[in-house]
Amino acid sequence: NAGVTQTPKFQVLKTGQSMTLQCAQDMNHEYMSWYRQDPGMGLRLIHYSVGAGITDQGEVPNGYNVSRSTTEDFPLRLLSAAPSQTSVYFCASRRQGVNYGYTFGSGTRLTVV
Amino acid sequence: AQKVTQAQTEISVVEKEDVTLDCVYETRDTTYYLFWYKQPPSGELVFLIRRNSFDEQNEISGRYSWNFQKSTSSFNFTITASQVVDSAVYFCALSDPNSGYSTLTFGKGTMLLVSP
């Protein structure tokens, strides 16, 4: 049981490049979400999904795309990376129903130069 | 909109001191869930506790205790006899009913430095 797996753990991009941050969970959780963590800002919600085929925007969605074609995977796409997207990204998942906790991945540290 | 405020940006204590981390939240909902997470220097998020809005009992787990007071919208976290291993960033978070409780609203975190 791997939990929530994020890849890669570290990435350096040049401004304007595109990339996809991967997030996979093997717990059959319906809910998945992406957060970014910046110094002094806590974690802020980028996008989330309540099930396959359903996504919605969070607090800071600009510059990011998501899709949820399967229950297991929730990739985060940066179409044209900007230095402002330098951050640590966390993926989380949770089983539907109010009595369950959130499982976080170990994070992806992204630097855009 | 919801909000979680952790007014203490950084706290420094000497080992064996007690320390309380403050968390104040804002929500219009009557049903909500509060969380505390620890982020050690290694970077992962470690779940500490979850409390629902209907349960105002204080909780103690070893050296950790939590004081939930709906009247003041606070969910404070106390570490008794702090240790160097407690050095970390601590986040308070509130589940968001607008996303069907699928997401969390985080405070900005409190960095705790425990020196020997």
Contacts between the chains, C-beta under 8 A, distances in Angstrom:
chain1	res1	chain2	res2	distance
A	30	B	102	7.9
A	31	B	100	7.6
A	31	B	102	3.7
A	31	B	103	7.8
A	33	B	99	7.9
A	33	B	102	6.5
A	33	B	103	5.0
A	35	B	106	7.6
A	40	B	9	7.3
A	40	B	108	6.1
A	40	B	109	8.0
A	41	B	108	6.0
A	42	B	4	7.9
A	42	B	6	7.9
A	42	B	91	6.3
A	42	B	106	4.1
A	42	B	107	5.6
A	42	B	108	4.1
A	42	B	109	5.3
A	43	B	91	6.9
A	43	B	93	7.9
A	43	B	104	7.6
A	43	B	106	4.3
A	44	B	106	7.4
A	45	B	96	8.0
A	45	B	103	5.3
A	45	B	104	7.6
A	45	B	105	7.6
A	48	B	99	5.8
A	48	B	102	5.7
A	48	B	103	5.0
A	49	B	102	7.9
A	50	B	99	7.3
A	50	B	100	5.7
A	50	B	102	5.3
A	56	B	99	7.1
A	58	B	99	8.0
A	58	B	103	6.7
A	88	B	43	7.0
A	90	B	45	6.7
A	92	B	103	8.0
A	92	B	104	7.7
A	94	B	102	6.3
A	96	B	100	8.0
A	96	B	102	8.0
A	98	B	31	7.8
A	98	B	33	7.0
A	98	B	52	7.7
A	98	B	101	5.6
A	101	B	35	7.8
A	101	B	47	6.0
A	101	B	50	5.7
A	102	B	35	7.6
A	102	B	47	7.4
A	102	B	104	6.4
A	104	B	44	7.2
A	104	B	45	4.4
A	106	B	43	7.1
A	106	B	44	5.2
A	107	B	43	5.6
A	107	B	44	6.9
A	107	B	45	8.0
A	109	B	43	7.9
